[in-house]
Amino acid sequence: MSRRELDLDRALADLAASLEFPPTPDLAAAVTARLDQDPVAARPARGRRWLGGLTGWRRLAVAGLAVALLAVAVLAASPGTREAVARRLGLRGIGVELGGPPPSTATTTSGGRLDLGLGERVTLEEARRRVSFPVLVPHTGGLERPDAVFVSEVVPPGGRVDLVWRARPGLPASGFTDAGLLITEFRGQTTPEFIKKVAVAGQVEFLEVDGEPAYWFSGEPHFFTYRDSAGTFREEQTRLAGNTLIWQRGELTLRLEGELSKEEALRIAESMR
Amino acid sequence: MEGRPLDEQELVGQARGGDARAYEVLVRRYQDLAFRTACVIAGGSADAEDAAQEGFVKAWYALPRFRAGSPFRPWLLTIVANEARNRRRSGRRQDDLALRVAEDRPSGDAAPSPEAAALATEQRRLLLAAMGRLGEHDRQVIACRYFLELSEAEMAAALGCRPGTVKSRLSRALDRLRAVLAEQGAAAAPTTLPGGDR
């Protein structure tokens, strides 16, 4: 080291000694509290590999606890990409199929329909009676009353509700149907690291809605695989093929799809109650 | 790194086996390191807190994939720093290195005179200000080395680069810092940098 280098080296060490970082928050307490809330975390990760862990989880999930939601952003439908995504997930062995072109169920050919292949069409009040969780609706931009409500009581356990809004100013049509906004609600658990593992660069952004984890998928059709409250792996795809926000509210997983900007999506998500 | 308490691996082993209390001990042990690393990467302390907390939660879920016997710190820092980078990218407020130079904490040996202490403080402020004028990557690599005192492997983990490139990155960043200081020194009154940085 030259004299100059030594001087700078020493000056930086001296600076470091008198530097004040912001006080460290009590992360240990916060992290422990979060893990305590999570039934999966409370009886954690076993086995050296993914499959070992999943086998353990499958057993645990019989307890009827909501487990995991896994979201997959597929850049292209090529078998190569699918293979790559599946490999990164370490899921090939359990036969979860990932990717593929936007499914035909996503589209309806007849114009003017809001039917997205979502289940039985009911009123909002009826949907509230039929599912085991409180159905939330946005309280912003005149979205308090969805234009159509669908309920599915069988899959996943606990039921699922889909709220659909017709395209209108501020809610552009999706390109497939007249729908401008679709919000899906069901009991399930998002697990950030699953999403992380398949976060293709630029495709998934990690956000928060009301302090809980949220994921913003932009641009491409997406597929989701999640574990429902009975522990079964299920596959889901987005239906509007627009941008998608997935977030967690307690034991609920919510998904919002539409040709919306991130800010608009977040505003709607935060208004849900 | 060598010289860590022996029971780190035991704690990691217990945590991998599902012992949340063992994990809590690990979190407590490394929360300063994780939070400060996140501060350096993410900028603001609120983002850093988020990032560190989320990083610890994700690390818990990822423990089954942790290779037994390998060092825990770089592994943890990789996860925390990724979280911090995500937050920085998501474009929330970035009050840059939220660091301050302590007023009244003499770094030297014997208690200096008030004048000398003030001069030393001023010098440190200038150095910190010079760092603030560096690019993000230069600032981070210097902060990792000097403020966090990370090993090369840990720096690579925190910065998301290959361990082989850490040294050259640091040396280039220091060169640029030197250049900024020279510029600053030329602009400021020469008496504000007595001796120290020539």
Interface residues (C-beta under 8 A of the other chain):
Chain A: R4 E5 D7 L8 A11 L12 A13 D14 L15 A16 A17 S18 L19 E20 F21 P22 T24 P25 D26 L27 A28 A30 V31 T32 R34 L35 D36 A41 A42 R43 P44 A45 R46 G47 R48 R49 W50 G52 G53 T191 P192 E193 K196 E205 F206 L207 E208 P213
Chain B: R16 G17 G18 A20 Y23 E24 V27 R28 Q31 D32 A34 F35 R36 C39 S45 A48 E49 D50 A52 Q53 E54 F56 V57 K58 W60 Y61 A62 L63 P64 R65 N82 E83 N86 R87 R89 S90 A98 L99 R100 V101 A102 R105 P106 S107 A120 T121 Q123 R124 L127 L128 I142 Y146 F147 E149 L174 L177 R178 L181 G196 D197 R198
